[in-house]
Amino acid sequence: MPVTGFDHVAIPTAKPEDMLRFYRALGFQAPTPEEWRASGTRHFSIQFGENKINVHSPQLWQDPAFTLRGPAASPGCGDFCFVWAGTVEELEQTLHTVGAAVEIGPVERVGARDGGRARGTSTYTRDPDNNLLEFIVYDAAPASRR
């Protein structure tokens, strides 16, 4: 199969500066709100590992001439699962520190690793635009070795 993974996804935001502060506080690489404003662009990226989320500001996604997006995309349309490299306890503390309420979790889930058999522990929260965020902490041993 020639598709090997995601490079990036894109979402609209109603609150670009809140989104930048939130994701930076979680440890994602992103410009500060001041850096983004000074750049004069209508979008920014949130980087993590080899992946990123491109975020379109209202000035971009509300522009009728901008057609490179899903026609029904509006803030809060994202549903993302991130792999958390720390412990469940460290995740809970980080979410508490940034003021992100836990919606569900921690709960056991099966993720994409090990051919879709890897078990992990997921915690769900929301970002400032109400996108659903799942953070999965994988168990140490792959499911195929149990």
Secondary structure, 3 states (H helix, E strand, C coil): CCCCCCCEEEEECCCHHHHHHHHHHCCCECCCHHHHHHHCCCEEEEEECCEEEEEECHHHHCCCCCCCCCCCCCCCCCEEEEECCCCHHHHHHHHHHHCCCCCEEEEEEECCHHHHCCEEEEEEEECCCCCEEEEEEECCCCHHHC
